Amino acid sequence: IEGGNSLVAKTALHGLGLTEQFANGLTIEGQHISIKKLILTDMPYKGIAGWNACEDVLIDSCEMTGSGRLTSPSGNGVVFFNSTNISVKNSRILDTNGNGMEFDADTLILENNVIGSSDFNGIVLYGNSTGIQIMGNKIGADVNGTPLPNLSSGIVVVDGCSGIQIGGTTLASENVVANHTYTGIVIADTSYDCNLARNAMYCNGFGIYVEAGSNNDVAFPAIENIVSPLQITGACPSNAEISVYKSNGNCTACEGFHYVGSVTSTGTTWSLNLPMPLSIGDKITATATVSGNTSQFAWCQEYVCPDNLAINAIPIPSGTYIADQEITSLGTVQNGANVIFKAGNSIVLQSGFEVQLGGLFEVLIQGCIP
């Protein structure tokens, strides 16, 4: 496509019959272009390639499979060079003989895509790209959780890129980044202002790697004390936003899998009250973000069964609370809550403890069971 104001829709192209080594499924040089429901299979070189300052391009509900059949390792499902205002949404980029997607592009949106089974990385950002949002994607896993590992890393940010948002503040903006041999997310080559928030990362060789000199060298936080199943405290860089996660217990690396909550530090310390109790064996990690620059994950700390436990929250969040010896409480089980206390020797309900009408409360004399 050359020029502008073009639409490509509901087309399937198969490249097994093409013998030209550098044949693309679709090459774009223009502006104001929409590509919808395009299926490209086994292209010799790139699936969709945008050259020469493309602008205002939408790729929506497309599928690129097996790109780079004749040009491994330089095949890509989608690639744009020196371009601006590019959106790739609701698409599947699979089995690429290279990187799934590569962008030298400003004002880029990648949303609700599946990127997997590439021979190298899932997404690569380079060329001082800026103004990028990566939200709601499955990178290294399918929508049903089936592993689709990219053989190197999930997201790689290099060449001084900046102004990048990976994830966000809602569940819908969460990216899944999983099953990569090396690293889930890499920030390198003095790239900065890369804000990572509320992503589900698991079973990568390493979670987040920030190269020295990148993301303003923000140090990762420390988890110093799991005070109770409802409170975690630690140390961090000054005036940091701390995001706390549970790590996936079925994986080796310590990385943020399940988002627990966030808090702004007080100086160089932080304390987070949790909306629901931790379970025995939960492994906790965290990141620190200062002025839009996010750190690597903290070293994981495991929540172990305490000898004694005091639960005085009003209200007490729903969940199970366990101590090896004794639980004391003067909290409140409110209407609609379901609270269970388990202790090996005694459970003491102190003056002021209350179970409101409609609340469920159960006690068991049963300590920590390995």
Solvent accessible surface area in square Angstrom, and as a share of the most:
residue,aa,sasa,rsa
1,I,53,0.27
2,E,143,0.64
3,G,40,0.39
4,G,33,0.32
5,N,129,0.66
6,S,33,0.21
7,L,118,0.59
8,V,34,0.19
9,A,43,0.34
10,K,159,0.68
11,T,53,0.31
12,A,56,0.43
13,L,73,0.36
14,H,129,0.58
15,G,0,0.00
16,L,122,0.61
17,G,72,0.69
18,L,74,0.37
19,T,125,0.72
20,E,105,0.47
21,Q,87,0.39
22,F,112,0.47
23,A,20,0.16
24,N,33,0.17
25,G,13,0.12
26,L,26,0.13
27,T,48,0.28
28,I,0,0.00
29,E,57,0.25
30,G,3,0.03
31,Q,65,0.29
32,H,97,0.43
33,I,2,0.01
34,S,32,0.20
35,I,0,0.00
36,K,81,0.34
37,K,110,0.47
38,L,1,0.01
39,I,76,0.39
40,L,1,0.01
41,T,32,0.19
42,D,33,0.17
43,M,5,0.02
44,P,0,0.00
45,Y,42,0.16
46,K,14,0.06
47,G,0,0.00
48,I,0,0.00
49,A,0,0.00
50,G,0,0.00
51,W,72,0.25
52,N,100,0.51
53,A,51,0.39
54,C,0,0.00
55,E,70,0.31
56,D,40,0.21
57,V,3,0.02
58,L,48,0.24
59,I,0,0.00
60,D,30,0.16
61,S,48,0.31
62,C,5,0.03
63,E,59,0.26
64,M,1,0.00
65,T,33,0.19
66,G,8,0.08
67,S,1,0.01
68,G,0,0.00
69,R,73,0.27
70,L,74,0.37
71,T,8,0.05
72,S,65,0.42
73,P,84,0.53
74,S,53,0.34
75,G,0,0.00
76,N,2,0.01
77,G,0,0.00
78,V,0,0.00
79,V,4,0.02
80,F,0,0.00
81,F,92,0.38
82,N,86,0.44
83,S,7,0.05
84,T,48,0.28
85,N,63,0.33
86,I,1,0.00
87,S,15,0.10
88,V,0,0.00
89,K,58,0.25
90,N,73,0.37
91,S,1,0.01
92,R,74,0.27
93,I,0,0.00
94,L,20,0.10
95,D,69,0.36
96,T,0,0.00
97,N,37,0.19
98,G,0,0.00
99,N,24,0.12
100,G,0,0.00
101,M,0,0.00
102,E,35,0.16
103,F,0,0.00
104,D,21,0.11
105,A,1,0.01
106,D,57,0.30
107,T,72,0.42
108,L,0,0.00
109,I,46,0.23
110,L,0,0.00
111,E,48,0.21
112,N,75,0.38
113,N,1,0.00
114,V,8,0.04
115,I,0,0.00
116,G,0,0.00
117,S,32,0.21
118,S,0,0.00
119,D,52,0.27
120,F,85,0.36
121,N,24,0.12
122,G,0,0.00
123,I,0,0.00
124,V,16,0.09
125,L,0,0.00
126,Y,51,0.20
127,G,32,0.30
128,N,102,0.52
129,S,1,0.00
130,T,54,0.32
131,G,38,0.36
132,I,2,0.01
133,Q,77,0.34
134,I,0,0.00
135,M,39,0.17
136,G,9,0.08
137,N,0,0.00
138,K,53,0.22
139,I,0,0.00
140,G,0,0.00
141,A,1,0.01
142,D,23,0.12
143,V,105,0.60
144,N,121,0.62
145,G,39,0.37
146,T,65,0.38
147,P,82,0.51
148,L,31,0.15
149,P,50,0.31
150,N,0,0.00
151,L,97,0.48
152,S,24,0.16
153,S,6,0.04
154,G,0,0.00
155,I,0,0.00
156,V,20,0.11
157,V,0,0.00
158,V,31,0.18
159,D,64,0.33
160,G,13,0.12
161,C,0,0.00
162,S,16,0.10
163,G,26,0.25
164,I,3,0.02
165,Q,53,0.24
166,I,0,0.00
167,G,0,0.00
168,G,11,0.11
169,T,123,0.71
170,T,74,0.43
171,L,124,0.62
172,A,85,0.66
173,S,13,0.08
174,E,35,0.16
175,N,0,0.00
176,V,21,0.12
177,V,0,0.00
178,A,0,0.00
179,N,28,0.14
180,H,3,0.01
181,T,81,0.47
182,Y,136,0.52
183,T,16,0.09
184,G,0,0.00
185,I,0,0.00
186,V,23,0.13
187,I,0,0.00
188,A,9,0.07
189,D,66,0.34
190,T,89,0.52
191,S,0,0.00
192,Y,106,0.40
193,D,52,0.27
194,C,0,0.00
195,N,40,0.21
196,L,8,0.04
197,A,22,0.17
198,R,61,0.22
199,N,8,0.04
200,A,7,0.06
201,M,3,0.01
202,Y,35,0.13
203,C,51,0.30
204,N,6,0.03
205,G,48,0.46
206,F,91,0.38
207,G,2,0.02
208,I,4,0.02
209,Y,93,0.35
210,V,21,0.12
211,E,60,0.27
212,A,94,0.73
213,G,41,0.39
214,S,0,0.00
215,N,1,0.00
216,N,102,0.52
217,D,90,0.47
218,V,22,0.13
219,A,60,0.47
220,F,81,0.34
221,P,1,0.01
222,A,47,0.37
223,I,10,0.05
224,E,120,0.54
225,N,77,0.40
226,I,30,0.15
227,V,73,0.42
228,S,19,0.12
229,P,2,0.01
230,L,22,0.11
231,Q,55,0.24
232,I,0,0.00
233,T,33,0.19
234,G,3,0.02
235,A,30,0.23
236,C,15,0.09
237,P,32,0.20
238,S,56,0.36
239,N,107,0.55
240,A,1,0.00
241,E,73,0.33
242,I,0,0.00
243,S,12,0.07
244,V,0,0.00
245,Y,7,0.03
246,K,43,0.18
247,S,13,0.09
248,N,22,0.11
249,G,68,0.65
250,N,144,0.74
251,C,22,0.13
252,T,145,0.84
253,A,17,0.13
254,C,38,0.23
255,E,1,0.01
256,G,0,0.00
257,F,74,0.31
258,H,96,0.43
259,Y,57,0.22
260,V,20,0.11
261,G,11,0.10
262,S,41,0.27
263,V,40,0.23
264,T,88,0.51
265,S,9,0.06
266,T,112,0.65
267,G,36,0.35
268,T,76,0.44
269,T,76,0.44
270,W,9,0.03
271,S,50,0.32
272,L,13,0.07
273,N,115,0.59
274,L,10,0.05
275,P,93,0.59
276,M,114,0.51
277,P,11,0.07
278,L,5,0.03
279,S,66,0.43
280,I,73,0.37
281,G,34,0.33
282,D,27,0.14
283,K,91,0.38
284,I,0,0.00
285,T,0,0.00
286,A,0,0.00
287,T,3,0.02
288,A,0,0.00
289,T,19,0.11
290,V,38,0.22
291,S,100,0.64
292,G,17,0.16
293,N,4,0.02
294,T,0,0.00
295,S,1,0.01
296,Q,36,0.16
297,F,22,0.09
298,A,2,0.01
299,W,184,0.65
300,C,34,0.20
301,Q,81,0.36
302,E,87,0.39
303,Y,11,0.04
304,V,98,0.57
305,C,31,0.18
306,P,33,0.21
307,D,92,0.47
308,N,96,0.49
309,L,14,0.07
310,A,61,0.47
311,I,3,0.02
312,N,73,0.37
313,A,33,0.26
314,I,128,0.65
315,P,60,0.38
316,I,1,0.01
317,P,31,0.19
318,S,51,0.33
319,G,23,0.22
320,T,50,0.29
321,Y,1,0.00
322,I,41,0.21
323,A,0,0.00
324,D,51,0.26
325,Q,68,0.30
326,E,57,0.26
327,I,0,0.00
328,T,28,0.17
329,S,0,0.00
330,L,71,0.35
331,G,0,0.00
332,T,11,0.06
333,V,0,0.00
334,Q,78,0.35
335,N,102,0.52
336,G,66,0.64
337,A,7,0.06
338,N,76,0.39
339,V,0,0.00
340,I,39,0.20
341,F,0,0.00
342,K,41,0.18
343,A,0,0.00
344,G,24,0.24
345,N,103,0.53
346,S,36,0.23
347,I,34,0.17
348,V,62,0.35
349,L,80,0.40
350,Q,75,0.33
351,S,112,0.72
352,G,60,0.58
353,F,36,0.15
354,E,85,0.38
355,V,62,0.36
356,Q,70,0.31
357,L,175,0.87
358,G,47,0.45
359,G,13,0.13
360,L,111,0.55
361,F,55,0.23
362,E,81,0.36
363,V,71,0.41
364,L,67,0.33
365,I,111,0.57
366,Q,68,0.30
367,G,18,0.17
368,C,36,0.22
369,I,125,0.64
370,P,175,1.10
